[in-house]
């Protein structure tokens, strides 16, 4: 049940207590310099009223109610216009509202908003005494207090959900590392965090873009409000409106209940658009409109709601190139990249790899019940010598595997367990056995284990079903060479698996939908 639904139930109870044609609950908007009231629930008024804002200066009746302290009833012959004239739901004529009363509502000692009651009969409230109005006010104030508690609990739950991946000591993960690149990144984060600027977080897959977003939010003035994340790569175009903006019940087939979108969930806080470069063009246009106006309209509803959301976006794509190729809107790119942050890849962070490995070992020794997990000098040298194409995520998974292997071979009895190079398995790749190369290399006679199949194929004469041989990188930039290699690798994988995209995706270690999207972007035939 949404807050609006809960408030409507309270208003229905108010109408039973004080019979009238319409009742409304208006909230005093805290962010406005002038006093502005916005309906959060109505009963007896048309839905149009929910999309309106009422500046107190333009509506003298509402201004007088705010200043009244305990509420008041306006005389039927008062010449002041009523803000709800023409907005009653079942009003058949242009007849004006003739009887009006209301009272301010308080929460935690401050004016929260107003209760207003209206009737077409000028004598409707003759029998309503101060006690009845006070009872209605008390009932609504109790409901407001309960709703604010629900909101606070929901925000706390969302924050706790974002911190599920915690260290055993209970502290969230931090951006570890002492390299010059990481020091610069932390300085940039702390510079922009205090502002409300939109930040575009750039970096390769696995570098820790989510942690950057969490640090920005934690150091911002919005840190007590929610940080909401949405994975744009997993956002079907048909459900994008519902995920981002919510929907009203009955808006489309299957919409059996009202739903709050991510923008409303993040109201007052921060919204992280992860993998924003994967958004389909139609969704890009809808997102741009919200970023420009700050107004959200749920599908199926006439109500427009203003949200106060700081947007962070993250991507591993070069959005400038995507704009040049017509795959990403230039206006959306400029809206998102007000303050770009480049997260360095692990290969550019020097000895940070050992700091990170130590943190992952600490997590694993608690998780596995090991006494102490330590890197041997040889293992440390092996980690420093690796180029880490999968960055920090690759390191995390590698350390988890190495901890299991080392513990299995050494047991739990010693004072510590040493991680050796053979436990790291840096030459391995988690691909199915049927995709590996033959046991012996024709040229070298070396054994080809998992993950070395592409090496053997690259040494063979190049063909349409073989990956890119190193000599064919000549004359290409890094991105072009990478995309060419990916394209030919994907073609070869699909052929190895008899055209099965699912099997090729498993060999690549990717989700099938992301694998298919990558293949299409690279122009792989029949992808």
Phi, psi and omega in degrees: 000135182277163175304320180299319180296318179294319178294325179295324176298320177295319180293325176297322177293323177297319180294330175288327179284319180233093182303131181199174179272335182202146176221144183221147174246117182245137179256137176281116185289120186286337185277350184275140177291314176272162179287116180233132180249137179233127177297132174254342175198145178222155174219114183100350174257156178290159180298337179304327182299329182292338180269004184258157170238143184239097173296129183300327181295334181266353182228089187300331178295316179294322178298319181292324177295318178299323183272355188286334181087300184242358181103164180198166175245133179273140178291150185295333183266010179293135184278354182292134180293147178268134182295344184257008178305125180084000182253359178294138190296318185255021182286120182269341182233180177271021181300138182281158173291130186253340180227129187215136175211166181182179182202151174286151179244139184240149174217125182055040174083000181239155178291120181269324183175208184225149164253128176235142178232135184223150179212150177280332178283120183295346180249017186298327186255017181301322185268002183272115180264174180302328182294320179295316179296319179296323179295319178296319180296315180298319180297317180290320180296324175295320178295322178296316179299319179295318181294319178296325176294319178299317180297316180296319179294320179295320178296319179295321179295321179293321178295320179293325178295325179290340182256021180298323181275078186248159173286161182301330180287352176097001180264140180292160179296145180244170174278091184281157175128146181243010181293160179299323181297318180286325176298318178296319181297315180297323177296318179297317180300312182294333178290315187271340187299321185289345180268181174250019181294147173286134184243133174254114183264115185250147177164160180293166177300132174087009183276347179104037182294327178295321179296324176298315179298319180296322179292319177301312181295318183295335181257010180262170177288352181263012189297337178275355179257171188287149166252111184252135183242143173224133180271104184293335180292335181256023185257100178297140182301325183291337182249007185299316180302315182294318182293316184279318191243355183079189175199162174266151178303133180085002181296330178203170180300126181098349178277082187272352180207159174297147178224138177270132179276172184296327180295318178291321178300326183270006184304126183087350183239222187232140176243124177259117175266091182281144182054046185296337179292349181268359183295134174295153183305319182296322179288326177302317181296318180293320179296319180300319181298319180292318180296327181285320187260333186076009181254136179242133177233118180292138172304132181092359182236145176271353184278132175254126183244131177275132179241148178249094187230132170270130184255128169246140179232144180227143179201152173259005179267157170273097187293333177296320177291324178296323176296315181298329180272000178080016182263348181219138183292132180295320182293324177290321178301314180292329178290326183275329189263040177300319179223094180281141176235125179260119178270122185290145174290160185297327182294343179261009186251009173057232186283003173302333182300327179286324176298314179295317179300321177299319177296317179292325177295322178299316178298315185290325181292328174287319182294323185265353181074025180276153181289301178211132175250126184228146173277131172286160177305321180293321178294322178298317179296323179295319179295319180292334182271354182275150183266353171053065176297334178265004174059214188296324179296320177298316179299316180301312181292321180297317180294323178297316178295316182297321180297317178298314182296314181296319180293322180294325182276331184257338184078182185255007188278334185284173179285333174207164178241124182269132173272118181255164180305325181292335176286330182291319180058048185295340179272002184266159175215133185284073178243156180299152185297327184290350180262002181280167181280169176302163186294329182239136174281132184297329185267319188256338184077005181282150177287135180255105181271187179304137178089355180255003181300319182294332178293314180298320180292323181294331179285337178285170180296135184293146177208179183294340180253016181242145179298170184290124175283147184307324183296336184276004174279347185304133176083000181254146171286171184299313182295315181297319180295319180297314181294324179294317177299314180301316182300312183289326176297317181295317178301315181296320181295318179299318180292322179300329183256025174062032179087004181279112178292323181297316180292321178295322178296321178296320178297324179284349182072032184237156169297142186300318182294321178292323178297316180295320179296318178296317180299319179293319180297326181276358177079028178290129182300139175065016180278000000 
